[in-house]
């Protein structure tokens, strides 16, 4: 670093220190990644249990059952025999029962029960051994049922249950995630090769993103001691970590390359990149972390796990971008452009197409604003019909035989697919159980049997299981259970848990939205010293979220692209999706917004008019924003290839929102609105004049007498 330079800010100082001590910074980063990975392998990760994830009465009931010492129940399976073209099920039932009893890993085969309409029979059985690993032993049972079906083609004979469902989800999801892992990195690298036109420059963002994700997963093991994690957290970390890690590097490297192409020496280019893009990364990372922290206010184990995982991966990506990345750039110098790709490498990226388009937008800002808002409103309009639902077997691949079996069992025996449970923390007299069975029989079909009872070894907790039919059946049961068993009786089960989860989300949503929007506004206000910039930033990001909601409803509720995406339209979006998408999208959108605004403010602070600053700032960042958006859209779109409806919704929602955000919002609406507002963009009330002055312009040039001190590695 040159002695005459005035490097300001945490980001720039960290970058300059790393550049001067690049060997220490690079080896330190490698040691950090390896160290936390080894540590996580030694201490393990604490997984959240079902009891950790409950809310309301169902959560309390699950905790009572978990602490009651009930014997571990083996994984339950069901085989349905149903009339189709044939009507006589007797021989098939006898054949299936006999063969199941002779099948390995099958235990507890029960006599067949008949459905109320006399058209279906159900045989229940269990898979021996640990229920958590039963999916690995259910294969012989599935083969047996398939063999009996082949022998009785005039009937419908199929199997479904805990183990077979886990096998379907596990096998398909594992295959999908493996495919995702194999495709996401080559796709990302391919896009970066096109963006940079040089192999070394393209490899740097991928390397940083991968090491940041690995290190964050290692840190998650430590954090799980305080907040148990759920198994999907690592997938979310991969998604977010790859997106922000690549983006941060892309912003930094592109600025450093642009400054070198403008005539700056490698050291000077690095200083400017650290003072500008480095600062944008720092602010953007803080904003993303703030957005993710909003999930803590749900007080839900899954969301808290997502919050911890995403905060760790974003913080790690920011740390790497501000330390090891400038160290690598300092070490490489002009070699960052090594292994140029003919036809793709360009000394300058003038962005003529984007600049021409931007010129039209700025020439007619009012018309551009109206057109952009109209387009976004049309895309977001279906969101007015947004409904939510809990995840169920209907969210699995519809063509899977196990899913079809679940649907058949659910229609004929609703008490078997998702039974409700009444948990009573006491022994229950027989007369109370008899009274409850009478109440079930008198419920006009809303409560259905068979009513089954189990008691823990200590005899102080009783669990009564039954079926629910109809939308208001849960309310009926939650009224009837305390009336029969006393006020301590609690209802749990899939439907009760979903209802309590929805109630928890409904309560926490205003707090989460207020927290994220409020702190994002404050961060933008402090960073850019403008109330107007802060308000427009929040509003523009809300536009992208609304458009994502509209796209989800149009695709997954209205059933567009069912065949292509391999899903079945449902009456609602997965219940946790709207809140999660809001938080993730709001955080990721701030990447672009902070980066673009910083470049605009940089020009304004140099004396340009607002319109010229907008033209220069967006024109110079259009290429990198496009590249970053293409990376995000490609990675997110790959999630739509996973088998679960929720992962498809996540991928489509994120990909659509980022695409719209980088095109309609950043390329049209943002410049048009700022052009209309003019100098009002930078309005700050006098009473806020105490806010700190943060320089956005690049580091000032050195005087002729300032001697240069070489950046060197430590010995």
N, C-alpha and C positions, 0 to 999 in steps of 0.2 A: 504494500500500500504506500502511496505517496504521502509524504509528510504534510503537504499542504492541503490534503483532502479533508473535507468536513463530512464524515459519514454519520448519518443520524438514524436512529431507530433500531429496535431489537433485531429486525430481520437483516438489515444491512450490516450491522456489527457482527452478528453471528456468521453471516456469509464471508465477511472479510477475515474474521478470525480463522474460519475453516479453510479459506483459500491460502492464508499464510502458513497454516499448519495442516496442509492437505493430507500428508501421510497419516498423521495422528487422527484426523477426522475420518478418513476412509477406513483405516483399521479399527478405529473406535466403533464405527457403525457396524462393521462386520462382527466384531466381538459382541456388540449389543444384541444383534439379531440371533447369533448362535447362543449367547448366554441365556436369553429369555426362553428360547426354544428348548434348550436342555433343562432349564428350571421347570418349565411346564410339564415336561416328560417325567420329571422326578416327583412333582407334587400332585399331578393330575388336576383335572377340572371337575368342580362340583356341579353335578347336574341337578336341576330342579325336579322335584317329585310332583305327582298329581296333586298331592295335598298342598304343596307350595303355591299352586296356580289358581286355587279356587277363590271365589268371592261370595259374600252374603251367606245365606243359609246353607247353600250347597257346599261352600268352602268350609264352613264350620262342621258340617256333617262329614265331609271327606277327612278332615283332621281327626274327628272322633273315631272313625273307622280305622284310620292309619295307626292310631295309638292303642286300639283295642286288642291287638294281638290275634286277629283272625288268622287261621292257617292260610298260606298262600294258595290261591285258587289256580288250577291249571288253566291254560288257554282254552276257551270254549269254542266249539265248532258246531255248525248246523248243516244238515243235509235235507233239502226239501224234495218231496216227490209230489208232482202236481199233474192233474189231468190236463192233457192237451188233446190230441186226436184220440188217445185211449182213455178209458174211464176206470179200468180195474187196476188199482195200485197195490193190491194185496201181495202178489207175487214179487213185485219189485221191492216192496218194503222188506219182505222176508229175505230176499237175496241181498239187499244192501246191508241190513242188520248183520247177517251172517258174515259177510265179507269184511265189514268194518271191525267186527270183533277179532277177526284173524289178521288185521292189518297192523304192522309194526308202528309203535309210538302212539297208537290209539287206545284210550282207556275210557271207562265210564259210559259205554254206549247205553242210552236210555230207550225205553219202548217208544214207539211212534205215537205222536198225538195228532189229532185231527182238527182242522180249521173249522170255524163255525159254519162256513158254507159247504162243508163236506167235500171240497174239491182238492184239498191239499193235505199232506201229512208231513210232519217234521220229526226228524231223528236228531237228538242232540248227543254230543260226545265231547271228549276232551283230548288234548294232546299232552302226553306225559312229559314231565320235566319242568324246568324253569319256564314260566310263561313269557319272560322277556326274550328268550331265544327259541320259542316254539316255532317261529316262522321257518327255522332251519330244518324242522322235523315234520312239517305238515305235508310234504310232498307225497309220501305214500298214501295218505288219506285222500288227497286230491286225485291221485291215479285210480284209487279204488272207486270213487264216485264216478269218474269219467268212464271206467270200464262198465259199471252197472248201467249208466246212461246209454252206452253203445248197445248193451244187450236188451234195452227196453226203449227203442226209438219212438214209440207212440206216446211216451210220457216225458215230462220235463224233470230231470233229476240234476241237481247242482248243489254245490257246497259254498258256504260263506262262514265267516267267523273272525275271531280275534287273530289267530295265527295266519290264516289265509289272507286276511285283509292286510296284515303287516307285511306278508310276503309280497303281495301285489304292490303296495306302496313302496316297500323297501327296495325290491328288485328294480321297479321302473324308475324310482327316484335315484337310486345309485347309478343306474345306467345313464339316466339323463344328466346327472351331475358330473359323471365321468366324461360324457360327451361335451358338457359345458366347459369343463376344465381344459379339455383337449382343443376346443374351438376358440375359446375366449382369448387366449394368449396369441395364437397365430392371427386371428382376426384383428386384434389390437395392433400387433406388430405390423401387419400388412397395411393398415390405415396410416400408421406412423411413417412407414417407409415411403408411402405416397406423399405424405405431408412434408417430410424433411428431405426426401431424395437422397439420404445418406444413411448407411446401415448403423454406424456408431451412434449418431444422434437419435435414431429410432429405438435403439436398444436401451438407452439410458432410462427413459420413462418406464418402460416395462420392468427393468431390473429394480428400479426404486419402488414401484407399486408392489411387486411380488415380495420384496424383502420387508416392506412396510406391513403388508398383510400377515406375513409369517411372524414378525415381531409382535404385532398386535394380538394375534391368536395366542402367542406365548404369554403375553401380559394378561390375557383373559383368564388364564388359569389362576393367577394370583387374585384378580378381581372377583372370581367366582366364590372365594372364601367369604366375601361380604354380600354378594348378590348372585345366587345360583343361576347358572346359565341354562338355556334351552337349546336343543340340538340344532335348530334352524339359525341360530345366531351366527355361526361361522359362515353360512351361505350368504347372509346379509352383509357380513364383514367383507367377504370376497367381492360382492357386488359394489359396495360403496368404496372399498379400498382401491379397487382397480380403477374406478371412475375418477376419484379425487387424486389418487397418486399420479396417474397419467396426466390429468389436467394440470396439476401444479407444475410438473416438469415441463409440460408443453409450453405453458406460459413463460416459464423462466428461460428455457433454452431458446425459444423463438425470439425473446427480447434480446438476449445476449448475442444471438446470431445477427439480428437486425442491426444492432449497434456496431458490430464488427464490419458488417457490409457497408455501413455508413462512414467507415474510415477510422473507427476507434480501434486502439490496440486491444489485445485480449484482456489486459488488466482493466483498462478503462471501461470496456464493454461489460465486464463482470460487475464493476462498481455500479454502473447504471442499472443493470438488471436487478442487482440486490436492492438498490434504493427504490425501485419502482415495482417490478413484478414480485420481488421478495416481500415487499410491504403488502401488496395485494393478496398474496398467499396467506400472510399472517392474519390479515383482517378477515379474509374469506374463511380460513380455518376456524377462527373464533366464532364467526357467524354460524357456520355449520354445526359446531359443537354446541352452541346455544340452542339451535333448533333441535338437535338430538336430545339435549337435556330435558326438553319438554316432555319426553316420554316418561320421565320419572314421576310426573304428576298424575299418571294413570294409576299408580300403585298396583300395577299388574306385573306379575313375575316375567311374563314374556316380553312386554314392552320395556321393563327395566333392564332385562338382559340385552335386548336390542340396543337400548341407549348406551349401556356400558360398552358393548362391542363396537358400535359405530364411533363413539367418542374416542375410544382407544385407537382405532384404525385411522381416523382423521388426524388425531394428534400426532401419531407416529409418522404419517405421510407429511405433515407440516414440518416436523422435526427433520426428517430426511431431506426435504426440499430446501431447507434453510441451512443445512450443514454439509451433508455428504455430497449433495448435488453441486453446489459451488466449488467444493473441493475437487470433484471430478472434472468440472469444466476448467478449473484452473490448471489441473494436471494435464488435461488433453490439449488445451489451447486450440489451435486451428485443426488439430486432429479430430475434433468433434465432428467434422465433416468428412471423415475418412470413409473410404469405400463408397464413393458416389455412384448413384444409379443413373445410367444414361437415359435421358429423356424426362427424368423426374427432378433431378437436381437443378436448382435455379439460383443464381447469385442474388437475385432480388425477386421478391414476391409483391408485385405492384397491386394485385387485387383489382384489376381493371373492371371486371364484371361487377364486383361488389361496389366499387366506387361509382360506377355509372348508375347502378340501382339506387345507391344512397343519394346521389344527386337528384334523382326524380322524387324521392321521398321528401328531401329537404326543400325542393322547389314548390311542392304542394303539401305542406305539413297537415293542414286541416283535413283535406280529402284523404290523405294517407291514414290519419288517425281514425276517421270514420270507417274506412274500409277495413282496417285492422281490427277495430273493436267489433264491427259487424261479423267478421269471419270468426273471431274468437267466441262471440256470443252464440253463433250458429253451432259451433262445435261443442260448446258448454251446455247448450239448451237441454239435451237429454238428462243432464244432472238433476234437473228439477224433479225427475221421476226416480231418483236414486233410492233404492231400498237395500237393506242389509239382511243377511241371513247367516246362520252358523254353518261351519263346515260340516259336511256329511259325506256318506258314501256316494251320493250323487255327484260329488265334485271329483271323483276318480274317473279315469278313462271310461266313457260310457260303453265301449265295445267289450270291455273285460268281462269274462264269464262270472267272476266273483261279484262284480258290481251288479250284474243282472240277477244273480242269485239273491243278493241282499234286497233288491227291489221286490222280488217275488216273496221273500220271507216277510218283509215289512208290510206288504199288502195283506198277506194271509195271517200273520202272527205278529202284530205290532208290539206285543209285550216282549218279544225275543230280540229284536234288533237294537232297541234303545230303551231298556226298562228303566222305570223310575224306582228309586229306593227311599223308603222312609226309615230314618235312623233314629232310634229311641235309646238314649243313654240309661237304660234300665232293663230289667227283665220284664216281659210283657205277659200278663195272665192270659190263659186260653180264652176266657170269655171276651176279652178285649179284641183278640185276633178274630174271633168269630163275628163280633160286631163289625169289625172292619171289613170282613169278607161280605157281609150283608150290605154294607154301604157301597162297596164296589159293584155288587150285583144291581143295586138300585140307582146307579149313576147314569142311567140312560146310555150306556155304552161308552161314556167318556173314560171311565176306568175299567180296565179289563184284566182278567186273570190269564193264567193261573197265579194266585197269590202265593209266593214262596217266602219262607222265613228261615233265617240263620241267626245263631247266637254265638258270641265269642266264648272262648274257653272259660273266662272268668265269670260268665253269666251276667255281666252288667251292661252289655250293649246288644241290642236287637236290631236286625236289618230286615225290613219287609219289602219284597220286590213285587212289582206289578207293571202293567202296560198302560200307556196313555194314548187316547185316540181323540183327535180334534185339537184345534188351536187353543181352546180354553181349558183343556183337561188338566194342565199343570195348576191353574188357579183353583180348580175344583179339589185337587189332591191337597194343595197347601191349605185349604180350608178344612177339609175332612180329617187330615192326619192329626192336627192338634186337638180337634174336637173328640177324636177317639182315643188317642194315646197320651194326651196332655200337651201343655204348651212347650215342653222341651223337644217334641218331635220335630225333626228337620227333614226336608225333602232334598234329595240330590239325584244325580243321574245326568245324562247328556243334555236333556231339554232344560232341566233346572239349572245346570251349570251355564248353559248358553244364555238363559234369561238373566242370571245374576251377572254374567260378564257384560251383557248389553247394558244393564243398569249401571254398572261401574263405569263403562265408557261414556254413557250419557251424562253421568255426573261430572266426569273429569274433562270432557271435551272443551267446555268453555274456558276452563283454567289452562289447558294445554294451548289452545289457540291464542288466548290472551298473552300467555307467557312468551310464546314464540314470536308473535307479531310485535309485542311490546319491546322485547329485547333486541329484535332485529332492527326496529325503528331507532332505538337508542344507539346501537352500534353504527348504523349509517349516519345518524345525526352527528355523533362525535367524530367519525372518520372524515366526513365531508363538510361539516359545519354548515348544514343546510337543512331546514325543516322540509322544504319542498322535495329535495332529492330523497330524503328518508321516506316521505309519504309515497312518492311515485315508485320507489323501489319496492315497498311493501305491496302496493296495489298491483304492480305489474306481475309480481310473483304470485299473487292470488289469482290473476288471470290464468297463468299456466296451470295452477292446481285445478281451477274450475274446468278448464279444457280437458284435463286428464280425467276428471270425474265424468264428464260428458262422454268421452271416448269409451270409458269402461262400461257405462250403461248401454251405449249404442252397440257395443260388441257383445258383452256377456249377458245382459238382460234381454236385449232385443234379438240376439242370436245371429248377428252377422259374422261371417267367416267361421262358422261352426266346423265345417268339414276341413278347412285348411288348418285350423288351430287344434282340431280334435278335442272339442269340448261339447257339452250340452248346455244350452241356455237355461238359466235358472231365474227364479223370481227375485233374486237379489244378489248383491255383491257381498263377498266374504266380510263378516262384520268388523274385523280389525283393519280392513284395507283402507277405508277413507282416512282414518286418523294417521295411519302409518305413512300413506302416500303423501299426505299434507306435510308431515314432518320431513320426510326424505326429500321431497321435491323442493320444499322451501329452502332447505339447506343447500342442495345442489344448485338450485337456480342462483343463489347468491354468489357462487363461483364466478359465473359469467358477469353478473351484475357488478360486483365489486371490481373485477378486472377491467371491464369496459369503462365504468365511471372513473376509475383511477386514471385511465389514459385520457379521458375527456377533461378531468380536472387538471391534469398535468399541462394540457394545452392552454386551458383557461388561465392558469397561474403564470404561464409564460407571456400572457398579454393578448391571446387570441380572443375574438368575440365568441359568445356561446355557440353560435351556429358553426363557426369555423372550427371550434374545439370539438364539437360533435362530429363534424365531417372528418377531421383528422383522427380523432380517437377511435371512432367506429371503423373508419376505413382501414386504419393500421391494425386493428384487432380482428377484423372480419375473418381473415384466413385462419388464425389460431382458434377463434371461437368455432368456426366451421369444423376444423379438424377435431377439436375436443368434443363437440357435439356428436360427430360421426362415431367417435370411439364409444361414447356413452350409449348412443342409440343402438349400436351393434351389440355391445355387451348386454344391455338390458333386453334387447329383442331375443337373445339366446335363451333367456329365462322363460320365454313363451313356449319353448320346446319341451319344458319339463311337464310331467304327467298331471300334476295337481292343478285344479282350476285356480287356486289361490296364487300359485307361481306364475301361471299364464297372465292373470290379472295384474300381478306385480310387474311383470316384464312389459306388457302392453301399455300399462298406465305410465310407467317411467319413460319408456321409449317415446311414446307420443308426446308427453309433456316436454321432454328435453328438446325434441325436434321442433315443436311449436315455439318453445322458449328461445331457441337459437335463431329462428327464422322470423316469424311474425312479430314476436315481442321485441327481441334485441335489434333486428335489422329494420323494422318498420315502426312499431309503436314507440319504442324508446326515443329514437332520433326525432320522430315527428312531434312527440309531446314536448321534448326539450327545446325544439326549434320554436314551437308555439309559445312556450313560457319565456324564452329568452333569458334576460338577466334575472328574472324572478326565480329561476332555478336555484340561485345561490342565496336566497333570502334567509336571514337569520335574525330573530328578534334581538333587540339590544340587551334584554335581560339575560340572554344566553351568550353574551359576548365573552364570558369567562371560560367557555369551552376551549380546550387546548388547540393551539395552531399546529396542524400537521402538514408538513410540506409534501406536495405530490409531484413536484417537478424533479427531474433527474439531478443527480449530484452536480454542483457547479464545476466548471472546468478549472483546471489549475493554472496558475500564472506561469509565465515562462521561467521564473527562477526556481520553481518547485522541483527539486530533484526526485527522480523516481527510485523507489526501493523495490527490488524484485520480490515477487511472491515465491517463496521457497519452502520446500518441505523441511520438517524437523529431522535432525540427524539421529 
